[in-house]
Amino acid sequence: MEELYTLEKEVGRGSYGVVFEGHVVKTGQKVAIKRLPCSNPECIELYLQELWAMRATAKNHINVIALHSCLLQTGPRSLKPLKPGKLPLRLVESVLKGSVVGAAQSQERIHAQATAMKRTYSLSRLQDRTNTVQVRPKLQDTTKSNASDATTPQRPQNQARKRRAQSEGEQPGPLRCLALWLVMEYCDGGDLNQYLLSRPPDAQRNHSVVRQLCRAVAFLHGLGITHRDLKPDNVLVCVTSKGPVVKVADFGLSKMSEGLVDGVENMQHFSSTCGSDFYMAPEVWGGLTYTAQADIFSLGVMFWAVLERITFLQEGTTQEQLGAYVCKGRSGWLMPLGEALWENADLQLCIPMKFKRAPPLPPPPGPSTCTLLLELLASNPDARPPADQLEARVRSALKEDSH
């Protein structure tokens, strides 16, 4: 690793891996380096999905995180670059067989390899942790978030839906395929939660963020990529002199189809219930088959939260999360929009939200924008606008409301 890149410090801990700030040895360019331990076939399958999706996007869109290279770790100090378009066959075989190829080594030897690897990369204090789809403390980087307002509503921990997760006690994979390392562009603004909530509300900035997200999702859907886990945590920000540039990231739950077929988007159907509970569409909550239109619902939740600065707290934490919700009962229990709409498809959402917003407050969205938000959050997927029409619809609504 030290011949190609230097690892500086940990800046984030994601769904199944750890992200470091690093530099390219030859050029000094700052990069983000994500380590994905190949410990079981379920995790490996997610890693290969992420790699395949990121290779498909390459560096072709400014609002999608760019993958520079991928390295396969085959020993404590042995890494080799993967050629473009190639997948590591041992990992593919592990997924197909349902067991890690070459994992018949003794536990003592595996443990010794893991210890040596951690010492080599000065990561002995780091441990890959289980992650769930429940709302939980955000992955920390060097940017400190603002202290949350005491009135920020909270979401109880036991109400969240869990994603597949690896157990705490799993040992690292075999010597031949210890980990994948993804080298990506570095985003100095943190994620969308950290960036927006650490600054006073600004309508022009919020509108720019929303339009950029429209462009990113239209690009992904045009390639046949359904993200399936769109949320502020998975949107990174690059700070520039002209304003924030947002980057959609984390493709571990994404799925690929044929994209446009004869100029028409291919609406492949999915059945796996996955995502993050506050952003999942009603059809996903209900366990129905769903299409890329589930991403549009997730965008609607994000747009509403960004435009009105709607936040909540995970119980036991002090870090705010951007996200819209429905209050239930006298206690004000928070229910994700998708879950509420699955239970009652005729539920009338109150847009703009006139309470539970984080001060200082931005101006509420105008009538045209509110109408568009209701379309994005429709319980019927077919009633939501497709991604390729979304940016034009957003621009038109914002222009009408500005008058």
Wavefront OBJ file of the C-alpha trace (Angstrom):
o trace
v 0.000 0.000 0.000
v 2.737 2.452 0.983
v 4.199 2.239 -2.530
v 0.946 3.548 -4.036
v -0.943 5.395 -1.307
v -0.420 6.639 2.220
v -3.131 6.309 4.856
v -3.451 9.391 7.053
v -6.443 8.947 9.362
v -9.910 7.456 9.630
v -12.623 9.817 8.432
v -15.687 7.582 8.360
v -17.044 4.187 9.303
v -19.574 2.934 6.814
v -22.033 0.111 6.423
v -19.421 -2.609 6.155
v -16.046 -0.884 5.980
v -13.815 1.928 7.128
v -12.892 5.045 5.126
v -9.507 6.735 5.442
v -8.047 9.969 4.196
v -5.009 9.201 2.093
v -2.683 10.538 -0.583
v -1.338 9.277 -3.891
v 2.385 8.822 -3.330
v 3.485 10.009 -6.758
v 1.287 13.104 -7.034
v 0.290 13.950 -3.469
v -3.375 14.041 -4.510
v -5.755 13.609 -1.565
v -8.053 10.587 -1.907
v -10.562 8.632 0.157
v -9.633 4.974 0.640
v -12.321 2.519 1.721
v -11.396 -0.864 3.146
v -13.974 -3.644 2.738
v -13.041 -6.826 4.657
v -13.935 -10.009 2.752
v -15.181 -11.997 5.719
v -18.362 -13.675 4.419
v -20.152 -14.210 1.087
v -23.052 -11.883 1.936
v -20.715 -8.942 2.491
v -18.615 -9.859 -0.550
v -21.735 -9.772 -2.727
v -22.455 -6.213 -1.581
v -18.854 -5.186 -2.239
v -18.953 -6.544 -5.784
v -22.250 -4.733 -6.405
v -20.685 -1.487 -5.217
v -17.573 -2.007 -7.324
v -19.602 -2.864 -10.429
v -21.860 0.177 -10.038
v -18.950 2.549 -9.417
v -17.118 1.223 -12.458
v -20.239 1.796 -14.539
v -20.434 5.421 -13.434
v -16.637 5.797 -13.759
v -15.860 9.529 -13.676
v -18.689 10.522 -15.986
v -20.804 12.706 -13.708
v -19.805 15.475 -11.359
v -22.549 14.565 -8.858
v -21.588 10.895 -8.468
v -18.539 9.870 -6.444
v -15.611 8.921 -8.713
v -13.713 5.646 -8.341
v -10.001 6.000 -9.126
v -8.882 2.402 -8.617
v -9.542 -0.843 -6.780
v -6.968 -2.999 -4.989
v -7.272 -6.600 -3.823
v -5.478 -7.437 -0.597
v -4.050 -10.959 -0.797
v -1.826 -10.897 2.288
v -0.759 -8.720 5.237
v 1.475 -6.602 2.987
v 0.349 -7.725 -0.457
v -2.040 -5.731 -2.639
v -2.583 -5.816 -6.364
v -4.615 -3.451 -8.573
v -7.630 -4.928 -10.305
v -7.750 -4.354 -14.035
v -10.694 -2.315 -15.350
v -13.654 -4.529 -16.170
v -12.301 -7.459 -14.161
v -13.675 -8.924 -10.938
v -11.638 -11.048 -8.515
v -12.660 -14.610 -9.387
v -12.140 -15.930 -5.863
v -14.663 -13.433 -4.540
v -17.166 -14.222 -7.280
v -16.739 -17.915 -6.467
v -17.327 -17.168 -2.770
v -20.645 -15.514 -3.600
v -21.764 -18.355 -5.863
v -20.781 -21.082 -3.387
v -22.133 -19.262 -0.345
v -18.879 -19.734 1.559
v -15.577 -17.904 1.519
v -13.188 -19.705 -0.834
v -10.067 -20.910 0.962
v -11.538 -20.323 4.417
v -10.532 -23.799 5.670
v -7.444 -22.389 7.373
v -7.192 -22.863 11.104
v -8.652 -20.148 13.262
v -5.235 -19.582 14.835
v -3.646 -18.850 11.483
v -6.489 -16.554 10.439
v -6.203 -14.663 13.694
v -2.438 -14.307 13.236
v -2.931 -12.921 9.722
v -5.500 -10.433 10.965
v -3.193 -9.257 13.745
v -0.291 -8.794 11.336
v -2.468 -6.940 8.857
v -3.777 -4.557 11.491
v -0.273 -3.859 12.747
v 0.995 -3.213 9.213
v -1.599 -0.538 8.571
v -1.558 0.898 12.107
v -5.202 0.005 12.452
v -5.025 -2.189 15.540
v -7.596 -0.077 17.348
v -10.113 -0.289 14.516
v -12.805 -2.946 14.446
v -15.356 -3.483 11.698
v -18.716 -2.965 13.314
v -22.190 -4.165 12.519
v -24.347 -1.546 10.827
v -28.120 -1.540 10.571
v -30.689 0.304 8.613
v -31.974 1.917 11.767
v -31.358 5.592 12.400
v -28.202 5.688 14.472
v -25.295 8.050 15.219
v -23.754 9.198 11.948
v -20.321 8.044 10.925
v -17.953 10.633 12.276
v -15.250 12.435 10.378
v -13.047 15.318 11.453
v -15.882 17.834 11.027
v -17.877 18.347 14.246
v -21.610 18.802 13.892
v -23.447 21.535 15.743
v -25.061 20.717 19.048
v -28.690 19.900 18.408
v -31.560 21.979 19.663
v -33.217 20.621 22.764
v -36.578 20.581 20.993
v -35.413 18.387 18.128
v -37.754 15.368 18.042
v -36.313 11.937 18.629
v -36.811 8.590 16.960
v -36.791 5.609 19.373
v -34.083 3.087 18.518
v -36.344 0.051 18.719
v -38.616 1.306 15.930
v -36.041 0.987 13.160
v -35.805 -1.660 10.462
v -32.520 -3.541 10.274
v -30.437 -4.305 7.216
v -28.443 -7.492 6.808
v -25.345 -7.174 8.950
v -22.292 -9.203 9.720
v -21.778 -10.382 13.279
v -19.289 -8.773 15.625
v -17.337 -11.963 16.118
v -16.599 -12.804 12.495
v -12.995 -13.446 11.641
v -11.286 -11.908 8.590
v -11.362 -13.817 5.332
v -8.709 -16.124 3.913
v -5.200 -15.066 3.056
v -5.860 -14.880 -0.664
v -8.740 -12.389 -0.384
v -8.458 -10.429 2.826
v -10.089 -7.194 1.661
v -10.994 -4.903 -1.195
v -9.670 -1.352 -1.115
v -11.591 1.264 -3.128
v -9.699 4.474 -3.909
v -12.144 7.334 -4.514
v -12.192 11.087 -4.799
v -12.019 12.915 -1.486
v -14.892 15.146 -0.346
v -13.833 17.777 2.183
v -17.350 18.908 3.193
v -18.426 15.703 4.931
v -21.876 14.299 4.261
v -25.022 16.303 3.566
v -26.126 16.240 7.216
v -22.825 17.617 8.432
v -22.518 20.198 5.690
v -25.998 21.735 5.822
v -26.617 21.548 9.563
v -23.284 23.189 10.400
v -24.310 26.301 8.444
v -27.155 28.820 8.644
v -30.025 27.973 6.271
v -29.636 29.379 2.804
v -32.428 28.960 0.244
v -30.140 29.326 -2.768
v -27.763 26.671 -1.413
v -30.653 24.321 -0.664
v -32.059 24.730 -4.164
v -28.635 23.979 -5.668
v -28.340 20.799 -3.606
v -31.783 19.616 -4.695
v -31.082 20.257 -8.393
v -27.733 18.454 -8.212
v -29.343 15.412 -6.621
v -31.898 15.378 -9.430
v -29.108 15.291 -11.997
v -27.241 12.518 -10.167
v -30.254 10.206 -9.886
v -31.277 10.852 -13.505
v -27.751 9.850 -14.561
v -27.797 6.682 -12.439
v -31.254 5.618 -13.586
v -30.238 6.255 -17.192
v -27.422 3.724 -16.690
v -29.841 1.250 -15.153
v -28.536 1.740 -11.601
v -31.091 1.820 -8.780
v -29.347 3.076 -5.640
v -31.840 1.715 -3.046
v -30.288 3.581 -0.110
v -30.483 7.287 -0.897
v -30.194 9.375 2.287
v -28.162 12.383 3.493
v -25.517 10.069 4.990
v -24.808 8.719 1.500
v -24.447 12.136 -0.141
v -20.971 13.656 0.204
v -20.068 17.300 -0.350
v -17.084 18.981 -1.994
v -16.671 22.618 -0.975
v -15.801 24.945 -3.862
v -15.623 28.696 -4.374
v -18.867 28.481 -6.378
v -20.757 26.556 -3.697
v -21.207 22.932 -2.673
v -20.892 20.104 -5.169
v -22.775 17.052 -3.912
v -21.770 13.493 -4.729
v -24.025 10.443 -4.419
v -22.000 7.629 -2.837
v -22.243 4.195 -1.169
v -23.511 1.771 -3.825
v -23.425 -1.361 -1.663
v -27.190 -1.918 -1.960
v -27.484 -0.775 -5.572
v -28.774 -2.959 -8.389
v -28.088 -2.729 -12.104
v -30.371 -3.442 -15.043
v -30.122 -2.714 -18.746
v -30.928 0.967 -18.297
v -32.434 2.518 -21.408
v -33.786 0.020 -23.926
v -34.751 1.621 -27.263
v -34.842 4.988 -25.488
v -37.222 3.748 -22.771
v -36.108 3.228 -19.183
v -36.156 -0.413 -18.159
v -38.188 -0.670 -14.935
v -36.692 -3.783 -13.390
v -38.516 -5.093 -10.331
v -36.773 -5.845 -7.038
v -37.973 -7.765 -4.008
v -35.323 -7.368 -1.279
v -36.442 -5.153 1.589
v -33.442 -2.905 2.115
v -32.579 0.719 2.705
v -32.807 3.087 5.661
v -36.164 3.287 7.362
v -36.804 7.050 7.216
v -36.187 7.110 3.449
v -37.716 3.812 2.272
v -40.725 3.945 -0.030
v -44.118 2.518 1.051
v -43.867 -0.405 -1.355
v -40.501 -1.369 0.145
v -41.924 -1.142 3.666
v -44.767 -3.402 2.580
v -42.491 -6.084 1.162
v -43.880 -5.629 -2.360
v -41.860 -5.751 -5.543
v -40.604 -2.288 -6.476
v -38.741 -0.397 -9.169
v -36.336 2.515 -9.449
v -39.254 4.754 -8.467
v -38.439 3.838 -4.863
v -35.382 6.089 -5.285
v -37.698 8.956 -6.214
v -39.559 8.593 -2.923
v -36.236 8.698 -1.050
v -35.357 11.891 -2.915
v -38.698 13.375 -1.918
v -37.982 12.768 1.766
v -34.534 14.336 1.394
v -35.840 17.328 -0.573
v -38.515 18.063 2.007
v -36.010 17.838 4.856
v -33.424 20.009 3.076
v -35.875 22.717 1.989
v -37.497 23.036 5.417
v -34.508 21.981 7.558
v -36.506 19.201 9.211
v -34.453 17.116 11.625
v -34.807 14.467 14.300
v -32.608 12.752 16.870
v -31.910 9.108 17.416
v -32.691 8.319 21.035
v -29.552 8.527 23.141
v -27.625 10.673 20.645
v -27.065 14.385 20.166
v -26.521 14.401 16.404
v -29.288 15.713 14.188
v -30.394 13.895 11.071
v -32.154 15.483 8.110
v -35.392 13.661 7.432
v -39.155 14.130 7.251
v -41.573 12.006 9.244
v -45.088 11.715 10.642
v -45.861 12.271 14.328
v -48.078 9.615 15.907
v -50.034 9.796 19.141
v -49.912 12.266 21.998
v -46.308 11.386 22.741
v -45.270 12.552 19.273
v -43.690 9.219 18.295
v -41.916 9.585 14.945
v -42.949 7.302 12.112
v -41.103 7.175 8.745
v -43.177 8.539 5.877
v -42.982 5.309 3.902
v -44.220 3.247 6.822
v -47.072 5.693 7.504
v -48.147 5.708 3.843
v -47.984 1.930 3.665
v -50.390 1.749 6.595
v -52.633 4.456 5.128
v -52.235 5.245 1.444
v -54.706 8.146 1.776
v -52.692 9.880 4.494
v -52.560 13.644 3.930
v -49.020 14.980 4.430
v -48.738 18.494 5.858
v -46.404 20.334 3.486
v -44.953 22.723 4.485
v -44.391 21.389 7.972
v -45.238 24.133 10.455
v -43.593 22.610 13.527
v -40.593 20.573 14.607
v -38.210 22.371 12.289
v -34.652 23.131 13.370
v -33.964 26.837 14.002
v -32.926 29.082 12.396
v -35.691 28.431 9.922
v -35.470 28.866 6.148
v -38.472 30.243 4.259
v -41.079 27.502 3.683
v -41.396 26.077 0.171
v -43.967 27.762 -2.057
v -47.174 26.214 -3.434
v -45.615 24.792 -6.612
v -42.766 23.183 -4.698
v -45.204 21.729 -2.143
v -47.253 20.212 -4.966
v -44.123 18.647 -6.471
v -43.078 17.242 -3.076
v -46.471 15.577 -2.717
v -45.951 13.935 -6.119
v -42.495 12.677 -5.129
v -43.974 11.229 -1.935
v -46.989 9.621 -3.582
v -47.871 6.202 -2.182
v -48.385 4.977 -5.760
v -44.957 4.660 -7.461
v -46.470 5.350 -10.885
v -47.659 8.762 -9.678
v -44.093 9.895 -8.946
v -42.263 11.733 -11.729
v -39.473 9.751 -13.426
v -35.888 10.770 -12.749
v -35.261 12.163 -16.226
v -38.072 14.721 -15.749
v -37.278 15.629 -12.182
v -34.756 18.447 -12.581
v -36.970 20.292 -15.062
v -39.925 19.920 -12.686
v -37.863 21.243 -9.755
v -36.585 24.233 -11.742
v -40.086 25.074 -12.924
v -41.571 24.846 -9.410
v -38.845 26.989 -7.847
v -39.211 29.582 -10.617
v -42.992 29.775 -10.154
v -42.630 30.155 -6.407
v -40.006 32.908 -6.785
v -42.648 35.132 -8.373
l 1 2 3 4 5 6 7 8 9 10 11 12 13 14 15 16 17 18 19 20 21 22 23 24 25 26 27 28 29 30 31 32 33 34 35 36 37 38 39 40 41 42 43 44 45 46 47 48 49 50 51 52 53 54 55 56 57 58 59 60 61 62 63 64 65 66 67 68 69 70 71 72 73 74 75 76 77 78 79 80 81 82 83 84 85 86 87 88 89 90 91 92 93 94 95 96 97 98 99 100 101 102 103 104 105 106 107 108 109 110 111 112 113 114 115 116 117 118 119 120 121 122 123 124 125 126 127 128 129 130 131 132 133 134 135 136 137 138 139 140 141 142 143 144 145 146 147 148 149 150 151 152 153 154 155 156 157 158 159 160 161 162 163 164 165 166 167 168 169 170 171 172 173 174 175 176 177 178 179 180 181 182 183 184 185 186 187 188 189 190 191 192 193 194 195 196 197 198 199 200 201 202 203 204 205 206 207 208 209 210 211 212 213 214 215 216 217 218 219 220 221 222 223 224 225 226 227 228 229 230 231 232 233 234 235 236 237 238 239 240 241 242 243 244 245 246 247 248 249 250 251 252 253 254 255 256 257 258 259 260 261 262 263 264 265 266 267 268 269 270 271 272 273 274 275 276 277 278 279 280 281 282 283 284 285 286 287 288 289 290 291 292 293 294 295 296 297 298 299 300 301 302 303 304 305 306 307 308 309 310 311 312 313 314 315 316 317 318 319 320 321 322 323 324 325 326 327 328 329 330 331 332 333 334 335 336 337 338 339 340 341 342 343 344 345 346 347 348 349 350 351 352 353 354 355 356 357 358 359 360 361 362 363 364 365 366 367 368 369 370 371 372 373 374 375 376 377 378 379 380 381 382 383 384 385 386 387 388 389 390 391 392 393 394 395 396 397 398 399 400 401 402 403
